[in-house]
């Protein structure tokens, strides 16, 4: 490591960075923040600020580290094949802007899963909210785990700090600057963190170019003439994990589900005054995101070219390529910006995720909403409880702290498993846990059927909807595992998300074949 960039120097950089975040939190929550401010910032967020901040939340530590490393690692997302996924993202963002955002604003939602309560029913609503909590907890823990591993290797371990303390400190800092302001603070801090990430990548590209003794056009030529320049993969067929059609369709579905059906990402959009501003945000955000991903892929190609030129041994884990070169081989300024970038990457997704988890649990399971209670209340109840704002704020703080503790426990579990294929594990986990969400929303949007959430077999009432939503991920996991043997070499890859959602959709249609219940039957089902 550069002598001027010791572990203590890196700790100093991190301390200054977090001092800035805490200052931002103080300035944005000087007035006593109520639940409306915490959940949706009073619906007054400016769309340009949200658009910039959402770029950081979408990229996260996974893109910051894994995507550059994947460029030359072979397998999924090799070379520039990830741009095929990014092209699919654009289609997904179009669906969100034209279909989902107008729906959410028309219904005046705080949690987007309230749509399921109105369209499918109380049990479908709870299942959808639960799957979000599960999905986002796993995803956020993966992202923080990746960053914690890097900080542990290059900062904490050399000075004798245990991994558990590194993780606990990271989560405590998130809690510290989000527990009061919520989304109101996140909008500003995510913007700052996006700038740090893109600045870190851009400066690294500049210094790698200097080390290779070339300018910008020269770097473009080096990439074009290298083995890392291929964008499109058609010749391998459906068995190729980088096949264009698989990657494009996967990108579109991942975007619809992990952005459009995700409380974390949609909460920022719902914090704007109207859906027209939200649509402007999605357009600006998607354009910037394309160039941001292109920047990180170019960085990855240049890092591999640099390593080959200077005779540097490629780390066993491709995720360590960028941190190794930035912290060991390039000038200290690159290392400083890398530290800022990786911390910003981790926290730009983790802080908003913690806020979204708190919002979803408070609204969907405890019944806290802008206009009063009801989210947690089962249909058929005679009266809704009277909300106590001060009591709700105390409960919100407890939920916020509880999810912070849960993230710590999940990350420590990952440390025991020690799975380094972070980005592919993240999306595969999303394929299993977001699949039922895709099926539930698709059923609600594409059909006008009513689902019988429970069915009576003789005198026993069976939670059929719950069974469908549990079986779909399990069947998908088994099919994905054996797909190469059963389907002549074909592997689903990220498309397992579509298969998973389709299974849920078919199950819901099957439940609808029993006949649409009358309103009396519908209420009676819930009260039985």
N, C-alpha and C positions, 0 to 999 in steps of 0.2 A: 504494500500500500504506500502511496505517496507519503513522504515523511511529514509534509505540512497538513496532511489530512488524517490525523490519528483518530482512533475511536473517540477520544475526548472532544476533539474538534467537531466530529460529526454529531455528538450529543449536544454540543453547543448550538450547532445549526438547527437541530430539531427543536431545542428549547426556545430559540428565538422565533422559529416558525409558529410554534404553538402559542407563544405569547401574542403574536399577531392575531391568531384565530380567536383567542379568548377576548382580546380587545374588540374584535368585530362582533363577537357574541354580546359583549357588554353594551356596545353602541346600538345594536339592533334590538335589544330587549331591555332598554333602560326603563321603559314603561312596563308596568305589571302586565305580562302576557296572559291572556285568557286562552281557553281551549281553541277558540276560533283562530287566534294568531298562531298558536302552536301547530294546528292541523293544516291551515290553508293561508296563513299570513294575511287574514282579513280579506282575501281575494283581491289583493292590490299589487301583486308582483308584476314588474315590467317585463315584457316578453323578451327583449334583447338580452337582459341579464340572465333570465332563465335558460335561454338557448345556449349561451356560453357555458353556464354551469352544468347543463345536462351532458355536454360533450365529455367532461371529466368523469361524470357518474357512469357514462356508458363505456368509456375506455377502461378505467380502473387499473389496478396493479396487474391484472391479467394481461391486458394489452400492452402496458408499459414494459413488462419484462418478457412475457411468454411469446408474444407475436414476433418481436425481433429475433428471438432465439429459434422459433419454429421455421424461419425462412430457410435455413440451411440444415435443418435437422432431419429432413426426410419425413415421410408419413403424411399425416393430415396437415394442411395449411403450408405445405412446402413452397418455396419461392414466393411469388406474388399471388398464389392461388386464393389467398384469403380475400382478395379484392372481389372474387366471385360472390363470396358471402356478403360483402359490403354492398354490392349491387342489389342483392336480394333485400338488404336492409331498406333500400330506397322504396321498393314496392311495399314493404311492410309499413313504413312511415306514411305512405300515401293512404293506405287503408285506415290507419289510426286517425289521420287528419280529417278524412272525409266521412268515416263511419262512426268511430268510437267517440271522438271528442264531442261532436254535436249531441250524441246520445247522453253522455255524462253530464254535459252542461244543461241539456233540456230537463234532466231529472234532478238537477241541483245536488249532486252527490258529494258527500265528504269522503266516504270510502266507496271505491268503484264496485265493491262486491255487494253493495246494497241493491244494485241492479238485479242480481240473482234472486234476492228476496222478493222483488216485485214480479219478476218474470217466471221463476221456477218454483220458489217457495222457501220456507224457513230453513229446511234441512239442506237444500241446495246452496243457500246463502252461507250457512255455517261451514259446509264442506269446502266451498270455494275460498272463503277467508282462511280456513285452516291450511289449505294447500299453499296459499300465498305465504303464510307465516313459516311453513316448513321450507318452501322453496327459497325464500329470501334469507332465512337463517343459514341454510346450507351454503348458498351462493356468497353471502357476505363473509361467512367464516372462511371459505376457500380463499377469497381475495385477501383477507387480512393475514391468513396463514402464510401465503406466498411472500408477502412483504415482511412479515415477522421472521421468516427463515433467513431472508437476505440480511436484515438488520442484525439478526443473531450472529450470523457468520462473520460479518465485517465490523460489527460494533460491539455488541454485548459480550460475546464469547471471549474476545481478547482481553477484556477487563473483568472477567469472572461473573458476569450477570447471567443468571439462569433463564432459560426460555420462558418459563411460566411468568417470571417478573417482567420480561419484555412484553409479553402479550397483555398482561394485566395493566401495565402502564399505558399501553396504546389505547386500550378500551376505556380506561379511566379518563384519558384526555378527551376522547370523543364525548363521553358523558358530560364532561365539565363544560364544554362549549355548546352543547345542544339541549341540555335539560330544561332551560328556560325559554329560549327563543323558538326552538323547533324549526319548522320549515322556513320561518321568517329569517332565521340566521343562516340556514343551509343555502338559501338562494344566493347569498353574498359569499359565503365561504367556498362554495363549489365553483363560483366564478374565479376567485383567486386561485384555487387549486388547479383548475383547467389551464390557466395561464402558466403556472409553474410547470405543469407536465409538458406542455407544448414547447415552452422555452427550453426546458432541459433536453428534449429530443432534438430541437433545432440547433442548439449550441454544440451538442455532441456530434451531429452531422458535420458542422463547420470544422471542429477540431480533428475529426477523422480525416476530412478532406485535406487539412493542413499536414497531417502526418503522412498522408499518401502523396503529398506534394502536387495537388491538383485543385482546380477551382470547381464551381458548380457544374458547368457543362462537362468538365472532365469526370466528375462523379457520376453524372447521368450516363456517360459513355461506358464507364467502368461497370456499372450495373447492367447495362444493356448487353455488354460483351461477356458477362459472367454466367455461371450456371444457375443464377438465382432470379433471372428476369422473366420467366414464363408466367403469364397471367391466366391463360385459359387451358383447360384440360378436358378434351373431348375424346381422345383416342382410347383411353383406358376402359371406357364403358361404365356401367353401373357398379361394377365391383371395385372401381377406383375411388378411394375416399375423397379425392380431389376433383371428381367429375363435376363439370360445370353445372349441370342441371341439379345434381344433388346439393351442391353448395349454394346455388342461387335460391332454390326452394327452401332450403334449410334457413338461409339468412332471412327470407321473408317471414317464415313461421316464427323463428326466434324473436324477431322484432315485434311481431304482433303480440306474442305471448309475454315476452320478457320486458316489453315496454308498454304496449297497449293494454294488457291485462294485469299489469304489475302496479300495485298501489304506490310503490316507491317512485317510479318514473311519472306516473299519472298525477301524483299529488302535486308535483311542481306545476304541471299544466293546469290543474284545477285551482291553483292559487292565483290565477290571472283573472281579470275582471270579466272576460267573455270568451267564447270559444273562437272568435275571429282572431284575437290575440294569441290564443293557444295554437291555432293553425299556422300563424306567422312564425311562432316559435318552432314548430315542428319542421317547417320548410327551411328556416335558417340553420337550425340544429343539424338536419340531415346533410346539408351541403358542407358545413364545416367538418362534420364527422368523416365524410369521404376523404377530404384532404388530410385530416389528422391520421387516419389509418394508412394512407399512402405514405405519409411521413415516417411512421413507425416501421413499415415494411422496407422502405428505402434505408432507414437506419440499420435494420437487421442485415440487409445485403452488404452494406458497407462495413459492418462489424466483422462479418465473415471474410470479406476481401482483405480487411486490415489484418486479421489474425493470420491469414495465409501468407500475406506479404512479409510480416515480421517474424513468422515462424512460431506463433503462439499456439500452444496446445489448447484445443477446444475443451471446455469443461464437460464432465460426464453428463451433467444436466444442462440442457440448452437454456433453461431459465437463468442460469448463472453467467451466460456469455456477456450480456450487457453490463451487469454490475462489476464483473471481473475487469473488463477493459476500462470502464469508467473510473473505477476506484484504484486501479493498480497501474495501468499503462498510459493513461492520458493525463494532461496537466490538472492540477488541483481544482481549477475552476469547474472542470467537467464533473469531477467527483462531488463538489459542493452542489452543483445543479442537479446531479443524479439523485443525491440524498433528498433534496427538496422535491424533486419529481416523483420519486417512489413513495415518499410520505404523503404527498398530495394525491397520488393515484390511489393509495389505500384509503385515505380518509374521505375523498370525494364520493366514493361509493358507500363506505361503511357508515358515515355520519347520516346521510340521507336514508340509508336502509334502517338504521336504528330508529330514526324519526318515523318512518313509514310503518315499521313493525309496531311501534307504540300506538300510532294512529289507528291502524287496523284493529288491534286488540281492544283499544278503548271504545271505538265506534261499533265494531262488529260483534264483540263479545260482552262489553260492559254497557253498551247503549248510549255512549256520549256522542252527541251530534251538535252541529251548530244551532239547530232549532229545537233541541230537546232530546229526549230519550227515544228508545224504540228499537235500536239496532239489536240489542240482546234479547228483546222480549219476544216470546213465542206468540204467533198469531192466535187469536181467540181469547187472549187475556182481556179482562173487562176494563182495565184502566192502565194507563202508563204512569210510571212513577214520576214524582216531582223531582227535578234535578237540583242538586245543591252544588253550585259552582266551586266553592272552596273545597268541598269534599271530592269533587271530580278532579280538581287539580292535584290533590294529594294522591288520589288513585293513579293519575297519569304519571306522577313522579315515581311511584312504586313500580308501575309497569315498565317505565323507561329503565329503571335500575335493574329490574328482573331480566329484561332482554339483554342488557349489557353483561350480566352474569352468565346468561345462556350462551352468548357468543364466545365468552372465555372458555367455557366447558367444551363446546364443539371444536374450537381450535385446538385445544389440548388433546382432544380425541384424534384430530387429524395428525398431530405430531406423533402419536403412537402408531397410526397407520403409515404415515410418512409417504403419501402418494405425491410424486413430483409432477405428474402429467396434469397440471392444474387446469389449463384451459379446456382440454378435452373432458376431464372429469367434471368440470363445472357445467358444461353444456349437456353432457350425458345425464348428469343428475337433474338438470332442468328438463330434459326430455321426459323423465319419469315423473317428476313432481308437478310440472306445469301442464302435462298432457290432459289431465282431467279438467283443469281450468279452461283449456282450449275447447274441449268438448262441451262443457257447460255453456260457455258464452256462444259458441257456434250454434248450439241447439236453440238458445234463446233468440238469436238474431236471424236464423235461417228458417225457422219453423214457427207456427202459431199453435203448436200442440201444448197441452197441459200435461205435466208429468205427475203420475201418482207416486209420490216419494216413498210411501210405504205400501205394501200389499198384504192383504189378509189371507193366510192359508189356514183354513178351518178357523180355529179360535186364536191363532198366533199371528201377530202383526210383525212382518219382516221389513227391516229398513232397506228396501231394494235399491234406492238411489245410492246409499252409502256403500252397499256391496259392489255396485257397478263401478263407482269411483275408486274403490280399493283394488278391485280385480284388474282394472285397465293397466295401471303401472306394473303390476306383478306379471301379467301376461306379456306386456311389452318387453320387460326385462328378459324373460325367458326366450321370447322370439328373437330379440336382438342378439342374445348370447349364442343361439344355435342357427342364426340366419345363414351363415356361410355354408353350413352343412345341408340345411334344408332347401336353400334357394340357389344352389349351384354357384357358390362363391359370392353372391350378393350380400353386402353389409349395409345396414340402414344408416350408420353414422348418425348425424344430427337429425336425419329424417325420422328417427324413432319418435320424435315429438309429434309428427303428423299421424303416425300409426296409433300412438297412444291416445291422441285426441279423437281419432276416428272410432276407436273401440268405445270410448265414453259416449260419443254421439250415438252410435248404434244401440248401446245399452239404454240410453234415454228414449230413443224412438221405440224400442221394444217395450219399455214401461208405459209409453203412451198408448199402445195398442189396446190396453184394457179399457180405454174410453176416457174422455176428458171428464173429470169429476165436476159436479155442480158446486156452487159456492158453499152450500150447506155441507156437502160431503167433504169438500176441501178443508173447511174449518174443523169438521168432525174428525178427520184423519189426525189433525194436530193435537186435538184434545183427547184422543183415545188413549 
